[in-house]
Amino acid sequence: MKIDIQNLVRKNILELKPYSSARDEFEGENGIFLDANENPFGELNRYPDPYQRKIKEKLSELNQISAHNIFLGNGSDEVIDLAFRIFCEPGKDKVLTFSPTYGMYEVSANINNVELVNLDLNEDFQIDLETLKPYLNDENLKIIFICSPNNPTGNSIKNIKYILENFNGIVFIDEAYIDFSPEESFRNQIKKYPNLIVSQTFSKAWGMASVRVGIAYASDEIIRFYNKTKPPYNISQLNQNAVLDALNDENIKLIQDNIKLILNEKKLLIENLEQLELVKKIYPTDANFVLIEVGNADLIYKKLVEENVIIRNRNSVIKNCLRITVGSPEENLKLIEDLKSIT
Ligand SMILES: *Cc1c(COP(=O)(O)O)cnc(C)c1O
């Protein structure tokens, strides 16, 4: 199957002459810079590298992926939104999601006036291929979003390979929680599948949600369209510095230790939840959160808020389900004590 990426791109983006910044036109690091109307005084006076080359070099080393296959966004939210802007003609094209899932795909679809086809995951929160198949040949269907491990259910999605091999549009795999999962990332498959975008983030396992940096791994061609369409300086120097600091060897070891700690806490949390009568079901999870079913989610949510413990009430999405993020040992203990005192 030969996929023509250019054929999937919106005509206006294909023909777009991108903004050329001062930092695009002269790439050297040394000199007297009188080209960008910057202020000569101060410490944060210069525009940042529009392509975040130092971060990409580090990520490239770390993951054995060429820097040409990496895009950095102002959070994954920007990575998602740009996919709409590059591939989906407003009022004409469609995207497809599997619910329940992360809410931003739908919000981004609505912002971009792109129709969203939503298929329900089955009772194991897996994709039902028979339901999906008729949609795979719709030429206005441009992107299929797959969140794995899925938020808010926590499980990894199977059958992704089938979709990659049978869909001619873009397959967007959101791997925000992959570092907590025993499953392998799809980022190593971008050479094999030119229509694949794998998004990851510094917000979860890396512990830098406030920094707002998301990552896309994809073919050179897709990354070029991302670079062409993004705002010129989409990641501030402060945020680039924070990510660069986090990418040193010592810190990477710390992050890996923290992931182990969180996974160990998750195991303990689940063991404790299993002892509680009010917990009807605990769903399997490969992420840093647990979805549970209870008798009355609204009530339990409210009681926990009274105890100053805030979890996510997902009752409106999955009946009587609550999503609990794994916290510190003390936080998890407090949650369990509070849950014990309810009933
Ligand atoms: C938390 C989360 C993200 C992260 O978004 P950022 O904008 O990078 O903070 C992305 N996708 C999913 C499914 C998430 O749950």
The ligand as an ORCA input file, in Angstrom:
! r2SCAN-3c Opt
* xyz 0 1
  C      -2.454     14.287     29.804
  C      -2.654     13.891     28.392
  C      -1.945     14.524     27.371
  C      -0.952     15.595     27.683
  O      -1.273     16.785     27.101
  P      -0.221     17.981     27.211
  O      -0.876     19.043     26.395
  O       1.066     17.489     26.598
  O      -0.058     18.329     28.653
  C      -2.119     14.101     26.072
  N      -2.954     13.101     25.777
  C      -3.638     12.465     26.738
  C      -4.512     11.331     26.387
  C      -3.530     12.850     28.074
  O      -4.246     12.218     29.012
*
